[in-house]
Amino acid sequence: MTGPAASSNAVIVISSHVVRGSVGNRAAVFALETLGHPVWAVPTVILPWHPGHGPAKRIVPEPQQFDELIADLERAPWLGEVSGIMTGYLGNAAQSAAVARLVKTVKARNRNVLYLCDPVIGDEKGLYVPEATAIAIRDQLMPLADIATPNRFELAWLAGAELPDNKAIMQAALHAGPGTMLVTSAHPMIAGSTGNLLVTHSLALLAEHRLVTGPTNGLGDLTSALFLARMLAGVDLEQALQRTTASVFEIMARSAKRGADELMLEADASSLSTPMAMTQMRRLVHPSKGVRA
């Protein structure tokens, strides 16, 4: 049946798929559906588990097959259902052009659709994707995004500069393209903590929580999905940042307490919608104004 869409809050999520674990699409889809969003999930690569657990078979769709799948989505009669798009890990550089085409098609139909780009390209050790893939994400996807969620190390690569403090992160974020930048692994102001730094053209907010030793795979995917869901719900930026940070910290801490090697989203679904964890929120001096935002 191809009649009018029953709802208009679906999210297209384009990222990796693992058989075991809570990373990539496995994390994002669960979080978004728990918060009431139908999800169109597109796998960019299929793995039995996260590569951090050891070598494993990697299945990447052939470029032509992936392009044809995206082309089918572009002409889907239910495209009007879509209110958001989230992209994460790409299987190769060629996928970027097809994804960019889909984003443009969806936005041409509804300019209010929010596109969040999580540029999954690296960590403190450097790039863990081929440089061609990182360049494609930087040049083809980031310019289309309304929101981006790089970690500090990914933003440093995208900006081509060292980011030794939060002032440098804010400056880089303001020139990265998207109007809203949520930078994870920001420099904390409290010892023994870590932070998420949200930067817009007029606002700079830091959310901090204490460091815990536990499963970290999927934290970026979960952060991106939760932040997008709250933006789609019309939550203001400060609350969206606070709730997202609290949810992710709470789930990681509870998974660590159980001795799990993956985030246990299924056991902590309530933390996605009503987190109880404490986060320290503070407004920072915005670099473009020189006054407290």
Phi, psi and omega in degrees: 000134185234033180284193181302144181296139180285335179214166181227040179233027177286153178234131172271123179242122184240107183194191182284159175231129174246147178289314178245133175120180184229062177232167177056226181297331180298321178283312186294316182296314180300314182296313183293319179292323177299326180270012170097013181256122168298143184237133169262107187259122180246115179278132177264339177200149179240129182227150176290330178200172179297138182302338178295342179272355180132164181301145181199163179298137180239119181248115179246129178303142175301142183309318181293320179297317179296318180298319180291323176298314179296321179298322176297318179296325180297330182255011181298134181291349182259015185300334178293346178288339192280129177243348181208155176226136176229130176239145180228239184291132176253144181285334176197172184293328184296333182295335186298318182296319179294318179296317179300321179297319178295316179302314180297321180295314181294318181290331177293329179280323181215103184292347180275354177298132178268130177247119176253123177253116172261102184283082184282095185227341183184186179212201184297342179273350181118196180292137171243012170240160176303145182302327179298323178291316178299318179295319180297317178297315180298316188270332186253329185256315181304320180295340181269346191281143169275328182224141172227149185229057178286154166280172185301324183285323176294318178296322178300318179293316180299323182275344183067035183210154173287147180235078188284345181209175183290334176297318178294321177299315181297317179298316180294320181297322181294337181255007185279341179124290181299146181288337178236121181238123174250107185259117179272164183059035176290165180290125181282155174258351177247129180301141178076021181234175171221163187220157170247126183249118180258126183230128169238187181289349181225001188219141175222117184233138177241126175248125183240149171216160183291152177284138172229150177269116183187189181295130181248344180297128178096354182296320179293319178298316181294316178301314182297314182295317181292319180294319178297316180301319181287328175292320178294332179279356179082016178289140181292161189301317182295316178292322179298317178294315182297313182292320179297313181297317180296317180299311184294316179297316183298316180293317179296316181296319180291322177296319179296320181298329179277354182077022183283152176259004175219158174297135182259071184298323183294332180274343186235036183301327181295334179291339179289322184262324184226070180291145180250351184295148179273137173230147178267118181254138175210146175269135181256161176292121182283128187297333183277348183245330181075011177227166180291128184288000000 
